[in-house]
Every structure is written in C-alpha cells, then in structure tokens.
Amino acid sequence: MPACLGVFCTMQQRIPPGFIQELLARADIVEVVGQHVQLKKSGSNYKGLCPFHGEKTPSFTVSASKQFYHCFGCGAHGTAIGFLMEYAGLGFVDAVKDLAARYGLTVPQADLDPQQQRQLQRSRSLQATLLDVLRTADDFYQHRLRHSDKAKNYLIARGVQGQVAKRFGLGYAPDDWQALAGAFANYNADALVQAGLVIARDAQGEPIEPQAESFAAAQRRYDRLRDRITFPIRNLRGEVIGFGGRVIGQGEPKYLNSPETEVFHKGEELYGLFEARGAIARAGYALVVEGYLDVVALAQFGIEQVVATLGTACTAQQLQKLFRHTGQVIFSFDGDDAGRRAARRAMENALALLTDTRVVKFLFLPPEHDPDSYIRERGVDAFEREIARAQPLSEFLFASLFDGIALGSAEGRAQAIHQAAALLAQIHAPALRGQLLTDLARRLDMPLADLREVLHAASPRQAPVERHTPSGAPPGLAPDAPRRGARAPLRAFAAPTDALRQALPLLLAHPALWWDISPAQHALLAQESGALQPLVHTVEAVLEDQPDCSAAALWEALRAAGHAPEQVLAQSPDPLEIEPEVARHDLLALLLRLERHSVLRRQDALVAAGLVSDADRAEYRSLAARLREIDLAQRASGAA
C-alpha cells in the first residue's frame, strides 16, 4: 500500500484515515449542506440551486445514503468535508476539525514516529511563520502606497480607483534594495527568504532557493520586489501566500511573481479567485486573463468574475480549481501570435478535464488591446459583446489543427488526422468526443466510420478466423483450435471502450462491489491501460486497508492520495441514483466483456506463434472452453 494511504499525505497526514471514515459515517451531509443551500426532498435525494455556479433550475443533488453531493450542471462533486473546503474555502485539516466539532468528535493524531512528528511540527510551524511574515509585508506595502505620490499617480494614470485598489489590497514596494527592513526587526531572518520576499545570494553570487535547508552561506540579501505595484495573491481562505509585482514605467520583467515556497505553488493558484468566487457563481462563468491589472480594471467596471494566471500558461490544476466553482471557463488572450500560442497551451491542458457539462471558450481581442485597454476605450457593453462571441473550444481546436495544413491534398488530410488523434485521445467526455469526431469527419469530407477506424485501430481490421475444423487437422485437436503451424489472420474484436471509465464510477459509488468480484477480475481491471490505471491501484490499496470503507470515505482517501475522482464520477450519467444491484449487474457484465476480449487476444497470440507445442494447444482448448462459459453467462444475464 502506498505510504500516503496509511496516513494522509502532506497537510492531511496528521489525521488517521480510520477517523475520516468514522467522521463521514457520523456526519449528515444533508444537514451540512442545508445550512448553506436550500434543499428540497426529491425522491431518495435532495435538490437545490448549486452554490458553485449560477443557475435558475436546481441541478444540485445531495444523497443522504451515499453522503455525496453532485451538480449535474457544473460537475461539482464531493463529501461533507469537500463541501466545507470548496464552499467555505477551508483547508482539509480545518474542514475535518470543523465537521468533527459539529458532531462532538475529537480529531486524533496519527501514529507517527518521533522523526515524522518533528517533521510535521516543523512544517506546521514554518507555514504559520510564512503566512505571518507575508501578512506583515502586505500591510507594509499597502502603507507605503498610501504615502507614495509616485505609486498613486501611476495607478491614477492607469485609471485605478482607490476603492478597487483597497479591495484587492494593492500596495507599493519602494525603490530601495532593503525597504522591508522597515517592516521587520530582523531583516536577516531566514523566514523572509523562505517566504520569497527577500533574495539571498552566496559568496559566488548564486541565489539560495527558498526551500534550502540552510541559509548560512548567504552573503547578500535584498528585496525581491522593488519600485513595483504589489498585488497580494490570496488562497481561498483569504490568506496572503505570495505577491505579484508590476513595474512602474519601463523595465523588465513587466511582472514579477513570488517564487515557489512552502505556502505558494504557482501552478495551483489564480490571482483574484478569492475575490471573484461570488461573482463567478452569479455570472455562471469565470473569465481568465493574463495580467493582474486586467483583473482589477474589469472589476472596477463591474465585471468581477475574473481571475489571472501567474505568468504561465493556465495549468490543469488551475483549471480544475476553476471547475469547482463553475462549469464554464472563458480565456481572454491577445489576438497576436503569442496570445494564440498561450491559448493553444490552455486548450491542451483543458482537454482531459472536459466533461459533457463543462464549457471552455476563447476570447481574442484585437492585437493592440488587452482587456484593460479595451474596456476603457470601448466600454462595458462592447466588452460583454466580445465575451458573448467567444469562440467555443471545438472551433478553436479545429482552427489550430488545420492551421498551415493543406486540406486539399491527401497528405494534408493525413497530417490533420495524425495531429487530431493526439488531441482527441485526451477527451473522455463521450458526447463531446462524438460530436468532435462527427465534425472532423465532415471537415475532412471523410466517412465517420472510416475516421474512427483510422483514429482508433492500430491496424486494419481483417477477416475473423474460420471456426470449422481445418482439413487434415491432427487427431485430438478440438474444433475450436486451428491446425498446427497455422498463421491465421487476427480477428476483429474490440474491448469495451474506456472500460475503466465505466467500472470506476460503479466502484466509487458502491465500494462493497470490490468484494463481489474475483481476484482474476481485479487483475483484469488492474491490467487495463490508460490514464485511470493509477486510480484503480489506489482504490485497491484503500479498500484492502479499509474493507468496510464507505463511498464517502473512499472519496476522501483518493483525494488525499492526489487523485481527482470527481472527474471520473462526472462521466457517469447518474452517479448518485444507481442502485447497488443494478451497479453490480453492470460491473459484472463489463468484466465479462473484458475477459472475453482478453481470452480472444490470447488465442490470437497463440495462433500467431503457430501452436507448435502441446502446451500451447492445450491452453488454446482451455481458452475456447472459457469462451463458451462467458457466452453462456452473457446470455443468462442479458449482457450479450
């Protein structure tokens, strides 16, 4: 079992998983969610308006039996712990403590050895220290803004009003190598370097990273941000975890961000998300821009559902965070080549996260404008019209795919198909994938069936092996086996498409099904290739460790191990409604199809090798017998 499953990893590591199971068994998710969302009984579940995206018709469902919530509009999904994390912006540990207090439970400490205890205590202490240091720096920068005519005049020239500057906590880092010495009694404290506020260099002039174990070699220290407008980056709890700095006037780089630290991970955070959460829910979408001042300017004009990436292309982690708040994300990029390259990277990162209820669009402004300049020159109405005309991901995908390709030639169309295969393989949303394939076939003037075969078949389909006894077969060879030395063509058969995507929602909603299937069937799931295979292994590890694990506890264990099970459950047509017996029937039917495919594949491998040995021929006959058993079982269950 992976080490992080015995005791939840990183910040979750301090809580034994057994307690999580006990807590979720004690907690009533209907009661927890009902304190924030008006719920009404609907069959065996409860429904209400989703708190994570704007909607008029309830699509937010809470299951008392499974202790899950799920929104069929935006795909939000989780347990009582997950709801407190997403709705209240709590960390995992704080959410567990909050929930435990509601039900009179005391959160125990995990059984850690002394070294782990010391390491955990150091990590807690360091994070608390860094947050305190960053808060002090934030107060200092804001104070210096109020007393700097240069900085205030710059913001006035950019049209930033005092009220919005205060809302976003804008500040000013003075043009001084060690200005922060005025905020901290000990400017040489290691915490200032560890928080990313101060740069330390050794005797050779090389920078010492904030994560270094020792700063004894530091010979020179100076402020990272100098003569810049500061933009505090907050987590969902509103704590300052880093800064962005925009240069005043000319200078490079234009924007400078905090480095990676114990509390700040650039690829996971979004500037302005803390401030925009409510507006995102009301608007029903999040607008992603490239600059901090774009966020501030748009908010000033009443468009508040805006966030910015932190100087890099939007990552999958950032997108996943946005999808927890809304089902629609619109990227705004400059219309120049650089903007389109950034859009292409964002699109590629979004593909694997798409579901049939999630929407991604792209807004390209004229090359001479960014959102800040556009809205100031042309007004709010014009900018909102641009948002309404944003290009759907499907259109941008094909535009990118066909860019520079001569579709009038066979070679060009082949090149387009080759590039499309890599992109479409990342999309697991069945309806969206089907629509894209149909659209691609139309654009290429190619039959859809032919396109599917080219994209998905590793080799052309060939005629199946004849099932009669070959003439001159040696005595004792069963009718199901070809003659010795034959190299028959491989049969055309297919495994269930995305088998793990079909099986995992059933297991996640009904973990007890794991014990209804045989070790051989476990192995079938474990051997299936694809991006979900690590999740299968983690499910196995959790359930082997906690045989009576509830669905909600399994969910939290998977999240603790770094997985995102909501992406799997979002593909299930009705993950909260399916009954245990129906789920069991569907799972066993899927496993029969998987086993049939595995048997056929092994038979063809034996045929390709020539069936030379007695052992090979005996195995072939045994497989043929198993095929007959599978066919009988499928007919009996109606699965054929």
C-alpha positions as CSV (number, residue, x, y, z in Angstrom):
1,M,0.0,0.0,0.0
2,P,1.4,3.5,-0.8
3,A,2.8,5.2,2.2
4,C,0.5,8.2,1.9
5,L,-2.6,6.0,2.2
6,G,-1.8,4.7,5.7
7,V,-1.7,8.3,6.9
8,F,-2.9,11.1,4.7
9,C,-0.1,12.8,3.0
10,T,1.2,16.4,3.4
11,M,-1.2,18.5,5.4
12,Q,-3.7,15.6,5.6
13,Q,-1.0,13.4,7.1
14,R,-1.8,14.2,10.7
15,I,-5.3,12.6,10.7
16,P,-5.7,8.8,10.6
17,P,-7.9,7.6,7.7
18,G,-10.0,5.5,10.1
19,F,-11.1,8.7,11.8
20,I,-12.2,10.1,8.4
21,Q,-14.3,7.1,7.8
22,E,-15.9,7.4,11.3
23,L,-16.5,11.1,10.9
24,L,-18.2,10.7,7.5
25,A,-20.3,7.9,8.9
26,R,-21.4,10.2,11.7
27,A,-21.9,13.3,9.7
28,D,-25.1,14.1,7.8
29,I,-24.3,15.8,4.5
30,V,-27.9,16.9,4.1
31,E,-27.6,18.8,7.3
32,V,-24.1,20.3,6.5
33,V,-25.1,21.4,3.0
34,G,-28.6,22.5,4.1
35,Q,-27.1,25.2,6.4
36,H,-25.9,27.0,3.2
37,V,-28.2,25.7,0.4
38,Q,-32.0,25.5,0.5
39,L,-32.7,21.8,-0.2
40,K,-36.0,20.1,-1.1
41,K,-36.7,16.4,-1.0
42,S,-36.7,14.8,-4.4
43,G,-37.2,11.0,-4.3
44,S,-34.5,9.5,-2.2
45,N,-32.3,12.5,-2.6
46,Y,-32.4,16.3,-2.0
47,K,-32.1,19.0,-4.6
48,G,-31.3,22.7,-4.6
49,L,-29.7,25.6,-6.5
50,C,-25.9,24.9,-6.9
51,P,-23.8,27.2,-4.8
52,F,-20.8,26.9,-7.1
53,H,-22.4,28.3,-10.3
54,G,-25.3,30.5,-11.2
55,E,-28.5,28.6,-12.2
56,K,-32.2,29.0,-12.1
57,T,-33.3,25.4,-12.3
58,P,-32.0,23.1,-9.5
59,S,-29.3,20.7,-10.7
60,F,-27.5,20.3,-7.3
61,T,-28.3,16.9,-5.8
62,V,-27.4,15.7,-2.3
63,S,-27.6,11.9,-1.5
64,A,-28.2,11.0,2.2
65,S,-27.5,7.3,1.5
66,K,-24.1,7.8,-0.2
67,Q,-23.2,11.1,1.7
68,F,-22.2,12.8,-1.6
69,Y,-23.3,15.9,-3.4
70,H,-23.2,16.3,-7.1
71,C,-24.1,19.1,-9.5
72,F,-25.3,17.9,-12.9
73,G,-24.7,21.5,-14.2
74,C,-21.1,22.2,-13.3
75,G,-19.9,18.8,-12.2
76,A,-19.1,19.8,-8.6
77,H,-19.0,16.7,-6.5
78,G,-17.8,15.7,-3.0
79,T,-18.4,14.8,0.6
80,A,-19.3,16.9,3.6
81,I,-15.6,17.5,4.0
82,G,-15.2,18.5,0.4
83,F,-18.2,20.9,0.6
84,L,-16.7,22.8,3.5
85,M,-13.4,23.0,1.7
86,E,-15.0,24.4,-1.5
87,Y,-17.8,26.5,-0.1
88,A,-16.1,27.9,2.9
89,G,-12.5,27.9,1.5
90,L,-11.2,25.7,4.3
91,G,-8.1,23.5,4.1
92,F,-8.6,19.8,4.5
93,V,-7.5,19.7,8.2
94,D,-9.6,22.7,9.1
95,A,-12.6,21.2,7.3
96,V,-12.2,18.0,9.3
97,K,-11.9,19.9,12.5
98,D,-14.9,22.0,11.8
99,L,-17.0,18.9,10.9
100,A,-15.7,16.9,13.9
101,A,-16.7,19.8,16.3
102,R,-20.2,19.8,14.9
103,Y,-20.6,16.2,15.9
104,G,-18.7,16.2,19.2
105,L,-15.7,14.3,17.9
106,T,-12.1,15.0,18.8
107,V,-9.6,14.7,15.9
108,P,-6.9,12.3,16.9
109,Q,-3.3,12.5,15.9
110,A,-1.9,9.8,13.6
111,D,0.6,7.3,14.9
112,L,3.8,8.9,13.7
113,D,7.2,8.0,14.7
114,P,9.2,10.8,16.5
115,Q,11.0,11.8,13.4
116,Q,7.7,12.2,11.5
117,Q,6.2,14.1,14.4
118,R,9.2,16.6,14.4
119,Q,9.0,16.9,10.6
120,L,5.2,17.6,10.8
121,Q,5.6,20.1,13.6
122,R,8.4,21.9,11.7
123,S,6.2,22.1,8.6
124,R,3.2,23.5,10.6
125,S,5.4,26.0,12.3
126,L,7.1,27.1,9.1
127,Q,3.8,27.6,7.3
128,A,2.3,29.6,10.1
129,T,5.5,31.7,10.2
130,L,5.5,32.4,6.5
131,L,1.8,33.4,6.5
132,D,2.5,35.8,9.3
133,V,5.6,37.2,7.5
134,L,3.6,37.7,4.3
135,R,0.7,39.4,6.1
136,T,3.2,41.8,7.7
137,A,4.8,42.5,4.3
138,D,1.3,43.1,2.8
139,D,0.5,45.7,5.5
140,F,3.8,47.4,4.8
141,Y,3.3,47.5,1.1
142,Q,-0.2,48.9,1.4
143,H,1.0,51.5,3.9
144,R,3.8,52.6,1.6
145,L,1.3,53.0,-1.3
146,R,-0.7,55.5,0.7
147,H,2.5,57.6,1.2
148,S,3.9,57.3,-2.3
149,D,2.8,60.0,-4.7
150,K,4.7,58.2,-7.5
151,A,2.8,55.0,-7.0
152,K,-0.6,56.7,-6.5
153,N,-0.1,58.8,-9.6
154,Y,0.8,55.7,-11.6
155,L,-2.4,54.0,-10.5
156,I,-4.4,57.1,-11.2
157,A,-2.9,57.3,-14.7
158,R,-4.0,53.7,-15.2
159,G,-7.5,54.6,-14.1
160,V,-7.5,52.5,-10.9
161,Q,-9.8,54.0,-8.3
162,G,-9.0,54.0,-4.6
163,Q,-11.9,51.7,-3.7
164,V,-10.9,48.9,-6.0
165,A,-7.2,49.3,-5.0
166,K,-8.3,48.8,-1.4
167,R,-10.5,45.8,-2.3
168,F,-7.6,44.0,-3.9
169,G,-5.0,45.2,-1.4
170,L,-2.8,46.9,-3.9
171,G,0.5,48.2,-2.4
172,Y,3.9,49.6,-3.3
173,A,7.3,48.1,-2.9
174,P,9.7,51.1,-2.6
175,D,12.7,51.7,-4.9
176,D,15.1,50.5,-2.2
177,W,17.3,47.4,-2.0
178,Q,16.2,46.7,1.6
179,A,13.0,48.5,2.1
180,L,11.5,45.6,4.1
181,A,14.0,46.3,6.8
182,G,11.5,49.0,7.8
183,A,8.8,46.3,8.4
184,F,10.9,43.6,10.1
185,A,13.1,44.0,13.2
186,N,15.4,41.2,11.8
187,Y,15.9,41.7,8.1
188,N,18.3,38.7,8.1
189,A,15.6,36.3,9.3
190,D,15.5,33.2,7.1
191,A,11.7,33.4,7.0
192,L,11.9,36.4,4.7
193,V,13.8,34.3,2.2
194,Q,11.6,31.3,2.7
195,A,8.5,33.5,2.0
196,G,10.0,34.7,-1.2
197,L,10.2,38.3,-0.1
198,V,14.0,38.5,0.1
199,I,16.6,37.1,-2.3
200,A,19.7,35.6,-0.7
201,R,22.9,35.1,-2.6
202,D,26.1,33.2,-1.6
203,A,29.7,34.3,-1.9
204,Q,29.7,33.3,-5.6
205,G,26.6,35.4,-6.3
206,E,24.4,32.4,-6.8
207,P,20.8,32.7,-5.4
208,I,19.8,30.4,-2.5
209,E,16.4,28.9,-3.1
210,P,13.6,29.5,-0.5
211,Q,13.4,25.7,0.1
212,A,17.1,25.4,1.1
213,E,17.8,23.6,4.4
214,S,20.3,26.2,5.4
215,F,21.0,29.9,4.7
216,A,24.3,30.1,6.5
217,A,26.0,30.7,3.1
218,A,24.0,33.9,2.5
219,Q,26.4,36.8,1.9
220,R,24.0,39.3,0.5
221,R,20.2,39.9,0.9
222,Y,17.9,42.3,-0.8
223,D,14.2,42.8,-1.5
224,R,12.7,40.8,-4.4
225,L,10.2,43.5,-5.3
226,R,11.5,47.0,-5.8
227,D,9.7,50.0,-7.3
228,R,6.7,47.9,-8.2
229,I,3.0,48.0,-7.5
230,T,2.3,44.9,-5.4
231,F,-0.7,42.6,-5.9
232,P,-1.2,40.2,-2.9
233,I,-2.1,36.6,-4.1
234,R,-4.6,35.0,-1.7
235,N,-5.7,31.5,-1.2
236,L,-9.3,30.6,-0.8
237,R,-9.2,31.4,2.9
238,G,-8.1,34.9,2.1
239,E,-4.5,34.4,3.4
240,V,-1.7,36.1,1.5
241,I,0.5,33.4,0.2
242,G,2.6,35.4,-2.3
243,F,2.9,38.6,-4.4
244,G,2.9,39.8,-7.9
245,G,4.7,43.0,-8.7
246,R,4.1,45.2,-11.7
247,V,7.0,47.5,-12.7
248,I,6.2,51.3,-12.7
249,G,7.1,52.7,-16.0
250,Q,9.6,50.9,-18.2
251,G,11.6,47.8,-17.1
252,E,11.8,44.1,-17.5
253,P,10.2,41.8,-16.5
254,K,7.0,43.7,-16.5
255,Y,5.5,41.4,-13.9
256,L,7.5,39.6,-11.2
257,N,6.0,36.9,-9.0
258,S,6.9,35.2,-5.8
259,P,8.9,32.0,-6.2
260,E,7.7,28.6,-5.1
261,T,7.6,28.4,-1.4
262,E,6.1,26.2,1.4
263,V,2.8,28.0,1.0
264,F,2.8,29.2,-2.6
265,H,2.7,26.9,-5.6
266,K,2.4,29.0,-8.8
267,G,0.8,26.3,-10.9
268,E,-2.1,25.8,-8.5
269,E,-3.1,29.3,-7.6
270,L,-5.0,32.0,-9.5
271,Y,-4.9,35.7,-8.9
272,G,-8.2,37.2,-7.8
273,L,-10.1,33.9,-7.2
274,F,-10.7,34.7,-3.6
275,E,-12.3,38.0,-4.5
276,A,-14.2,36.6,-7.6
277,R,-15.8,33.5,-6.1
278,G,-19.2,35.0,-5.5
279,A,-19.3,36.8,-8.9
280,I,-18.3,33.6,-10.7
281,A,-21.2,31.8,-9.2
282,R,-23.6,34.7,-10.1
283,A,-22.3,35.1,-13.7
284,G,-22.1,31.3,-14.4
285,Y,-18.6,31.5,-15.8
286,A,-15.0,32.6,-15.0
287,L,-13.0,34.8,-17.3
288,V,-9.3,34.1,-17.3
289,V,-7.0,36.9,-18.3
290,E,-3.2,37.3,-18.4
291,G,-2.5,40.4,-16.2
292,Y,-3.2,41.4,-12.7
293,L,-4.3,44.9,-13.8
294,D,-6.7,43.4,-16.2
295,V,-8.5,41.7,-13.2
296,V,-8.5,45.0,-11.3
297,A,-9.7,47.1,-14.2
298,L,-12.5,44.7,-15.2
299,A,-13.7,44.5,-11.6
300,Q,-13.8,48.3,-11.5
301,F,-16.2,48.3,-14.4
302,G,-18.4,45.7,-12.8
303,I,-17.1,42.6,-14.5
304,E,-15.9,40.8,-11.3
305,Q,-15.9,37.1,-12.4
306,V,-12.2,37.5,-13.5
307,V,-9.0,35.8,-12.5
308,A,-5.5,35.8,-13.8
309,T,-2.8,33.1,-14.3
310,L,0.5,33.8,-12.6
311,G,2.8,34.4,-15.5
312,T,2.5,31.0,-17.1
313,A,0.0,29.1,-19.3
314,C,-3.1,28.0,-17.4
315,T,-2.3,24.6,-15.8
316,A,-4.6,21.6,-15.4
317,Q,-4.6,22.2,-11.6
318,Q,-5.7,25.8,-12.0
319,L,-8.5,24.7,-14.4
320,Q,-9.6,22.0,-12.0
321,K,-9.8,24.6,-9.3
322,L,-12.0,26.9,-11.5
323,F,-14.2,24.0,-12.5
324,R,-15.0,23.5,-8.8
325,H,-16.7,27.0,-8.9
326,T,-18.3,27.0,-12.4
327,G,-19.0,24.8,-15.4
328,Q,-17.8,27.4,-17.9
329,V,-14.3,29.0,-18.3
330,I,-13.6,31.7,-20.9
331,F,-10.0,32.5,-21.7
332,S,-9.1,36.0,-22.9
333,F,-5.9,36.4,-24.9
334,D,-4.4,39.0,-27.2
335,G,-5.0,38.2,-30.8
336,D,-1.4,38.1,-31.8
337,D,0.8,35.0,-32.3
338,A,1.9,34.9,-28.6
339,G,-1.7,35.1,-27.5
340,R,-2.7,32.2,-29.8
341,R,0.2,30.1,-28.6
342,A,-0.9,30.7,-25.0
343,A,-4.5,29.8,-26.0
344,R,-3.2,26.6,-27.6
345,R,-1.4,25.6,-24.4
346,A,-4.5,26.3,-22.3
347,M,-6.7,24.3,-24.7
348,E,-4.3,21.3,-24.5
349,N,-4.4,21.5,-20.7
350,A,-8.2,21.6,-20.7
351,L,-8.9,18.6,-22.9
352,A,-8.5,15.9,-20.2
353,L,-10.7,17.9,-17.8
354,L,-13.7,18.3,-20.2
355,T,-17.0,16.7,-19.4
356,D,-20.2,16.9,-21.3
357,T,-21.4,19.6,-18.9
358,R,-18.2,21.7,-18.9
359,V,-17.6,24.5,-21.4
360,V,-14.3,26.2,-22.4
361,K,-14.2,29.2,-24.7
362,F,-11.6,31.6,-26.1
363,L,-11.9,35.3,-26.5
364,F,-9.3,37.0,-28.7
365,L,-9.1,40.8,-28.6
366,P,-7.5,42.9,-31.3
367,P,-3.7,42.7,-31.1
368,E,-3.4,46.4,-30.0
369,H,-5.6,45.7,-26.9
370,D,-5.6,43.9,-23.6
371,P,-8.9,43.7,-21.5
372,D,-7.8,46.7,-19.5
373,S,-7.3,49.0,-22.6
374,Y,-10.3,47.5,-24.5
375,I,-12.9,48.2,-21.8
376,R,-11.6,51.7,-21.1
377,E,-11.7,52.6,-24.8
378,R,-14.8,50.9,-25.9
379,G,-16.9,50.4,-22.8
380,V,-18.5,47.6,-20.8
381,D,-21.2,46.8,-23.4
382,A,-18.7,46.3,-26.1
383,F,-16.5,44.0,-23.9
384,E,-19.5,42.0,-22.9
385,R,-20.4,41.5,-26.6
386,E,-16.9,40.2,-27.1
387,I,-17.5,37.7,-24.3
388,A,-20.7,36.6,-25.8
389,R,-18.9,36.0,-29.1
390,A,-16.1,33.9,-27.5
391,Q,-15.0,31.0,-29.7
392,P,-16.0,27.5,-28.4
393,L,-13.2,25.1,-27.7
394,S,-14.3,22.9,-30.6
395,E,-13.9,25.8,-33.1
396,F,-10.5,26.8,-31.7
397,L,-9.4,23.2,-31.7
398,F,-10.1,22.8,-35.4
399,A,-8.7,26.2,-36.3
400,S,-5.4,25.3,-34.5
401,L,-5.5,21.8,-36.0
402,F,-5.8,22.9,-39.6
403,D,-3.5,26.0,-39.3
404,G,-0.9,25.7,-42.1
405,I,-2.2,22.4,-43.4
406,A,-3.3,22.0,-47.0
407,L,-6.5,20.1,-46.6
408,G,-6.9,19.9,-50.4
409,S,-4.4,17.1,-50.6
410,A,-4.4,13.6,-49.2
411,E,-1.1,14.3,-47.4
412,G,-2.6,17.3,-45.7
413,R,-5.7,15.5,-44.5
414,A,-3.5,12.6,-43.3
415,Q,-1.4,15.1,-41.3
416,A,-4.5,16.7,-39.8
417,I,-5.8,13.2,-38.7
418,H,-2.4,12.4,-37.2
419,Q,-2.5,15.7,-35.1
420,A,-6.1,15.2,-34.2
421,A,-5.5,11.7,-32.8
422,A,-3.2,13.1,-30.1
423,L,-5.7,15.8,-29.1
424,L,-8.9,13.7,-29.3
425,A,-7.3,10.9,-27.3
426,Q,-7.3,13.2,-24.3
427,I,-11.0,13.9,-24.4
428,H,-13.0,11.4,-22.3
429,A,-16.4,13.2,-22.4
430,P,-18.4,10.7,-24.6
431,A,-21.0,13.1,-26.1
432,L,-18.4,15.9,-26.8
433,R,-15.9,13.4,-28.2
434,G,-18.6,12.0,-30.5
435,Q,-19.6,15.5,-31.7
436,L,-16.0,16.4,-32.4
437,L,-15.4,13.2,-34.4
438,T,-18.5,13.9,-36.5
439,D,-17.4,17.5,-37.1
440,L,-13.9,16.4,-38.0
441,A,-15.2,13.8,-40.5
442,R,-17.4,16.5,-42.1
443,R,-14.5,18.9,-42.4
444,L,-12.3,16.3,-43.9
445,D,-15.1,15.0,-46.2
446,M,-14.5,11.5,-44.9
447,P,-17.0,8.9,-43.7
448,L,-17.2,8.9,-39.9
449,A,-16.7,5.1,-39.7
450,D,-13.5,5.4,-41.7
451,L,-12.2,8.2,-39.5
452,R,-13.0,6.2,-36.3
453,E,-11.1,3.2,-37.7
454,V,-8.1,5.3,-38.6
455,L,-8.0,7.1,-35.3
456,H,-8.6,4.1,-33.0
457,A,-7.5,1.0,-34.8
458,A,-3.8,0.1,-34.5
459,S,-4.0,-1.9,-37.7
460,P,-6.6,-2.5,-40.4
461,R,-9.4,-5.0,-39.5
462,Q,-9.0,-8.4,-41.1
463,A,-11.3,-11.3,-41.6
464,P,-12.0,-13.4,-38.5
465,V,-10.6,-16.9,-38.1
466,E,-12.9,-19.6,-39.5
467,R,-14.4,-21.6,-36.7
468,H,-14.6,-25.1,-38.5
469,T,-12.2,-27.9,-38.2
470,P,-9.4,-27.5,-40.8
471,S,-8.9,-30.2,-43.3
472,G,-6.2,-32.6,-42.2
473,A,-6.2,-31.5,-38.6
474,P,-4.2,-33.9,-36.4
475,P,-6.3,-36.2,-34.2
476,G,-7.4,-34.9,-30.9
477,L,-7.3,-31.2,-31.9
478,A,-10.5,-29.6,-30.8
479,P,-12.7,-28.0,-33.5
480,D,-12.1,-24.6,-31.8
481,A,-8.4,-24.7,-32.5
482,P,-6.6,-24.1,-35.8
483,R,-4.2,-26.6,-37.2
484,R,-0.6,-26.8,-36.1
485,G,1.7,-24.2,-37.6
486,A,-1.3,-22.1,-39.0
487,R,-0.8,-18.4,-39.0
488,A,-4.4,-17.3,-39.3
489,P,-5.3,-13.6,-39.7
490,L,-6.1,-11.8,-36.4
491,R,-9.8,-11.5,-35.7
492,A,-11.6,-8.2,-35.5
493,F,-12.9,-7.8,-31.9
494,A,-12.9,-4.8,-29.5
495,A,-12.6,-4.4,-25.8
496,P,-15.2,-2.1,-24.1
497,T,-14.3,1.4,-24.9
498,D,-12.9,3.2,-21.8
499,A,-13.5,0.2,-19.6
500,L,-12.0,1.8,-16.5
501,R,-14.2,4.9,-17.0
502,Q,-17.3,2.6,-17.0
503,A,-16.2,0.5,-14.0
504,L,-14.8,3.1,-11.7
505,P,-18.0,5.2,-11.2
506,L,-19.7,2.0,-10.1
507,L,-16.9,1.1,-7.6
508,L,-16.7,4.7,-6.3
509,A,-20.4,4.8,-5.6
510,H,-20.6,1.3,-4.2
511,P,-17.2,0.2,-2.8
512,A,-18.7,-3.0,-1.5
513,L,-18.7,-4.3,-5.1
514,W,-15.0,-4.7,-4.8
515,W,-15.5,-7.8,-2.8
516,D,-18.1,-9.2,-5.2
517,I,-15.5,-9.7,-7.9
518,S,-12.8,-12.3,-8.1
519,P,-9.0,-11.8,-7.9
520,A,-8.9,-12.6,-11.6
521,Q,-11.4,-9.9,-12.3
522,H,-9.4,-7.5,-10.1
523,A,-6.4,-8.3,-12.2
524,L,-8.4,-7.5,-15.4
525,L,-9.1,-4.0,-14.1
526,A,-5.5,-3.5,-13.0
527,Q,-4.2,-4.6,-16.4
528,E,-6.4,-2.1,-18.4
529,S,-4.2,0.6,-19.8
530,G,-5.0,4.3,-19.7
531,A,-4.7,7.4,-17.5
532,L,-7.1,5.9,-14.9
533,Q,-4.9,2.9,-14.1
534,P,-3.2,4.6,-11.1
535,L,-6.6,5.4,-9.6
536,V,-7.6,1.7,-9.8
537,H,-4.4,0.7,-7.9
538,T,-5.2,3.3,-5.3
539,V,-8.8,2.1,-4.9
540,E,-7.4,-1.4,-4.4
541,A,-4.9,-0.2,-1.8
542,V,-7.5,1.8,0.1
543,L,-10.1,-1.0,0.2
544,E,-7.5,-3.6,1.1
545,D,-6.6,-1.4,4.0
546,Q,-10.2,-0.5,4.9
547,P,-12.5,-3.3,3.8
548,D,-15.6,-1.6,5.2
549,C,-14.8,1.8,3.7
550,S,-17.8,3.9,2.8
551,A,-18.2,5.6,-0.5
552,A,-17.6,9.0,1.1
553,A,-14.5,7.8,3.0
554,L,-13.1,6.2,-0.2
555,W,-13.6,9.6,-2.0
556,E,-11.6,11.4,0.7
557,A,-8.9,8.8,0.7
558,L,-8.5,9.1,-3.1
559,R,-8.3,12.9,-2.8
560,A,-5.7,12.6,-0.1
561,A,-3.6,10.4,-2.4
562,G,-3.6,13.1,-5.1
563,H,-6.4,11.8,-7.3
564,A,-9.5,13.7,-8.6
565,P,-12.3,11.1,-8.5
566,E,-14.9,13.8,-9.4
567,Q,-13.5,13.7,-13.0
568,V,-14.5,10.0,-13.1
569,L,-17.9,10.4,-11.5
570,A,-18.7,13.3,-13.8
571,Q,-18.7,10.9,-16.7
572,S,-21.3,8.7,-15.0
573,P,-24.8,9.6,-16.3
574,D,-26.3,9.4,-12.8
575,P,-23.7,8.6,-10.2
576,L,-26.0,9.2,-7.2
577,E,-29.1,7.3,-8.4
578,I,-27.8,3.9,-9.5
579,E,-29.0,1.1,-7.1
580,P,-26.5,-1.5,-5.7
581,E,-28.0,-4.4,-7.6
582,V,-28.0,-2.5,-10.9
583,A,-24.4,-1.4,-10.3
584,R,-23.4,-5.0,-9.5
585,H,-25.1,-6.3,-12.7
586,D,-23.4,-3.6,-14.9
587,L,-20.0,-4.2,-13.3
588,L,-20.1,-7.9,-13.8
589,A,-21.3,-7.6,-17.3
590,L,-18.4,-5.2,-18.1
591,L,-15.9,-7.6,-16.6
592,L,-17.3,-10.5,-18.7
593,R,-16.8,-8.4,-21.8
594,L,-13.2,-7.5,-20.7
595,E,-12.5,-11.2,-20.0
596,R,-13.8,-12.2,-23.4
597,H,-11.6,-9.7,-25.1
598,S,-8.6,-10.9,-23.1
599,V,-9.3,-14.5,-24.0
600,L,-9.7,-13.7,-27.7
601,R,-6.5,-11.7,-27.7
602,R,-4.6,-14.6,-26.0
603,Q,-5.9,-17.1,-28.5
604,D,-4.8,-15.0,-31.4
605,A,-1.3,-14.7,-29.9
606,L,-1.1,-18.4,-29.7
607,V,-2.2,-18.7,-33.3
608,A,0.3,-16.2,-34.4
609,A,3.0,-18.2,-32.7
610,G,2.0,-21.3,-34.7
611,L,0.5,-23.5,-31.9
612,V,3.7,-25.6,-32.1
613,S,3.8,-27.1,-28.6
614,D,1.3,-29.4,-26.8
615,A,1.1,-26.8,-24.0
616,D,0.1,-24.1,-26.4
617,R,-2.6,-26.3,-28.0
618,A,-3.9,-27.3,-24.5
619,E,-4.1,-23.7,-23.5
620,Y,-6.0,-22.8,-26.7
621,R,-8.6,-25.5,-26.0
622,S,-8.9,-24.3,-22.4
623,L,-9.5,-20.8,-23.6
624,A,-12.1,-22.0,-26.0
625,A,-14.0,-23.7,-23.2
626,R,-13.8,-20.5,-21.1
627,L,-15.2,-18.6,-24.1
628,R,-18.2,-20.8,-24.2
629,E,-18.8,-20.3,-20.4
630,I,-18.5,-16.5,-20.9
631,D,-21.0,-16.6,-23.8
632,L,-23.5,-18.6,-21.7
633,A,-23.1,-16.2,-18.7
634,Q,-23.6,-13.2,-21.0
635,R,-26.8,-14.7,-22.5
636,A,-28.1,-15.5,-19.0
637,S,-27.5,-12.0,-17.7
638,G,-28.7,-10.3,-20.9
639,A,-25.3,-8.7,-21.3
640,A,-24.5,-10.1,-24.8
